[in-house]
Each structure stands twice: as structure tokens, then as C-alpha cells.
């Protein structure tokens, strides 16, 4: 893993190289399938199994009590679908936070519900042994010790498509609670403590537009060394025509909530990834440079633009396991297609490796973003897509472009 991003070519590549790759459908059309977000590994360490959600319906929000099946796709056995569990706490963008438990070869972790309370489950897919954690998880630390948690009921209310319906929330009507926010969960002891509250961040980084409107946290992610995490503070704003929107401040902090650093206070931050222990790639809006992929250096004011003007807009960005390639995608801009891209960091060469028609009739919280994810060896990429009429999981071999 590189410790700095020096040497990255941030100048605009003059054209996009069209190099569309075959997308192989891994899941059957008898049900709808998806993995979800772009910031975790759906593949197991061996590369044989791929995690997936399995749903009976699509294009509408889940109601309390509606379950998502949790499945393994056996890539070594004609993509056989093996149902191993189910969850009552899920959404269309991030599922039930389904993922492999760090580097475990047999254990997965996912969120579920017990009555009106959300929890997390750890399941050994070989032995069937199951453990329940008292709080749902948002992300895991790479060292396997910690998880971060937040209020998924509040998130469901303020950002439909990212929280879970049906949970009890003691802070309904409280704009900036001092007893709610980001929780640090000890995975070994199943203990949790509040490390950053909504009230603290609102007070310390106050804007007048925060007054009298609810604030919440979203998009938490640990640094590679598990010592810090990044997060969004968002608050409600209203458009000229009465539509609901939000403004975003982006921060980093130590895992105990200390040393909160304002990474971006300029209007909006979107999808991001840590590329080493001190730097983050984030698609964000900056007064000087506009909407671009920006390289932020933690605990400093240093900001650079990466791939200036190369991509049409926001995308779900991640780096290949060998740190040579950035993978990202796009939302439909002037047509109904979501596009998939590879960007070679050393040369600035940009490749469009796929274009997938999107069903624009889906309500926004239920949309099917590509959410591309790398295999652990960097040879393949999996996506979610509806371009063949149902929501399914697809895989692309990227080695014809990367040469790896």
C-alpha cells in the first residue's frame, strides 16, 4: 500500500478509451439479487464465494418485517445460489451491511432486527454457529477489533434508502441529540460507547442553516490502520420548490472520537475511500475547483484534484488491491445509462469498460447503482444492475484492460 499519492497524474486525459468488457450474469432472474455498497469485499478470500441479497420484489421500499435472503454464489459450481440466512434490517443501497468478517474464511456479519430493535449477527457459514451483537454495525475496522454503529431509524427517516424501517427511535423530533451519533463497538466484548454525538459536531462546526432542522451521520469508514475513521454530518435543507435535500460536512476522527478534523466544509462531499492511512479520495464540491475527485490529506489543509474533468460526475470510487487503478462508475446523465470506468493512476489513462441501461422508473431510494466492487486479487469486478430487466449481480474480468 503506498504511503503517499505522489506521482499520480492529475491532469486531464484527453479522451476516454472505449474498452467495453463482457458482463456475466451470476444470479437467476427468478428472484432479484444484489450485493450493495462499494466499500467492502463481497468475495471471500479464496475467490470462490460471492455474497448476495435475494429479494422477491424490487422498485419499492421494504416494509417492516419484510426479509432479505442472504446467499452465497458458488462461483466454482455453476454459480449455484446457496441461501444461508435472512435479515429483517436492510435497504436497497447498502443491504444489511453484509460482508465477510474481516479476513475470516468462514464467518460473515450482517444486520438484522429483533422486534423493533436492530442488531448484528455473526454467522459461521460452515458450522452454523451464530452470535448476536447488541448494536447494528455500519463498518468494520481492518484489524478485526472494532465496528462503528449509528441510528439506522434516524437514517431511514432522513435519508430513505440507507436506513431501516420499523425500529424504535427515542430521538424523534430532536434535531441534534447529545445522546446519539457514532458508536464504537468492541466486537470481542459486544460493548459500545458513543464517541461522537450529533450535538457535538453541530455546536463545533455550526452554520445558521443547521438551526431548527434535523442533523444525522452517514458514510462511516475506518482508515486502513484502524486508528481513525471518516464520517459525514448532514443536515436538512429545503429546495426552492419544497423538495427535501441536505448539506454535508466531512470529518475524520480518532476511533475514540478525539481529534475531530474538518476534512471538507465546502457545501458537499459524496463517495470516498481511504487510499492509505492519511489520504482520502472523495468526490466533492470545492469553491476553487468545483465538483471533482479530490485527494484530501488528513489533519492538514492539503487538497489536490485527481482526474480533473475526466469523469461526467459523481461515482462510487475504490482502488485496486495493487493500488494501480481507480474503479468508479456514474449516474445517468443525459441518457439512461450507468457507466463503469477504470482509471490508471500512474498514466492518467481512463477507460470506459461498460455501459448499462438503467430503469429510470425506480423511485430514487430504490435505484440500482452499479456499486462496483473488486475481487481480492484485482482480476474481476462485480456490479449490481437492472439492464436486463431485473436486479441482478454481474461480474466482469478486467484483466484485458489492467493486464494483471
LINCORCOR-V244466 format. One record per backbone hydrogen bond with DSSP energy under -0.5 kcal/mol. CO is the residue of the C=O (numbers start at 1). NH is the residue of the N-H. Records with the same first field share a line. If there is no record, write none. Layout:
CO=NH, NH
//
This chain:
5=8
8=10
10=308
15=17
16=18
17=19, 352
22=24, 397
23=25
24=395
28=31
32=55
34=53
40=42
41=100
42=51
44=47
48=75
49=44
50=73
52=71
53=34
54=69
55=32
63=66
68=87
69=54, 71
70=84, 85
71=52
72=74, 82
73=50, 75
74=77, 79, 80
77=80
80=74, 82
81=83
82=72
85=70
87=68
91=95
94=97
95=91
96=111
99=109
100=102
101=104
106=125
107=101
108=123
109=99
110=121
111=89
112=119
114=117
116=168
117=114
119=112
120=133
121=110, 123
122=131
123=108, 125
124=128
129=124
131=122
133=120
139=148
141=144
145=187, 188
146=141
147=185
148=138, 139
149=183
150=152
151=155
152=156, 164
153=157
154=158
155=159
159=162
161=93
164=167
169=172
171=174
173=175
175=215
177=198, 199
180=198
181=183
182=195, 196
183=149, 185
184=193
185=147, 187
186=190, 191
191=186
193=184
196=182
197=201
198=202
199=203
200=204
201=205
203=206
207=210
208=211
210=213
214=236
216=234
218=232
221=230
223=226
227=255
228=223
229=253
230=221
231=251
232=218, 234
233=249
234=216
235=247
237=245
239=242
243=239
245=237
247=235
249=233
250=263, 264
251=231
252=261
253=229
254=257
258=254
261=252, 263
264=250
265=267
266=268
267=248
268=285
271=283
273=281
278=298
279=275, 276
280=282, 296
281=273
282=284, 294
283=270
284=286, 292
285=268
286=290
290=286, 292
292=284, 294
293=306
294=282, 296
295=304
296=280, 298
297=300
302=297
304=295
306=293
307=310, 311
314=331
315=317
318=327
320=323
324=345
325=320, 327
326=343
327=318
328=341
336=358
338=356
339=330
340=353, 354
341=328
342=351
343=326, 345
344=348
345=9
349=344
350=17
351=342, 353
352=19
353=21
354=340
356=338
358=360
359=362
363=366
364=367
367=369
370=384
373=382
375=378
379=398, 399
380=375
381=396
382=373
383=394
385=392
386=389
390=392
391=33
392=385
393=26, 27
394=383
395=24
396=381, 398
398=401, 402
399=403
//
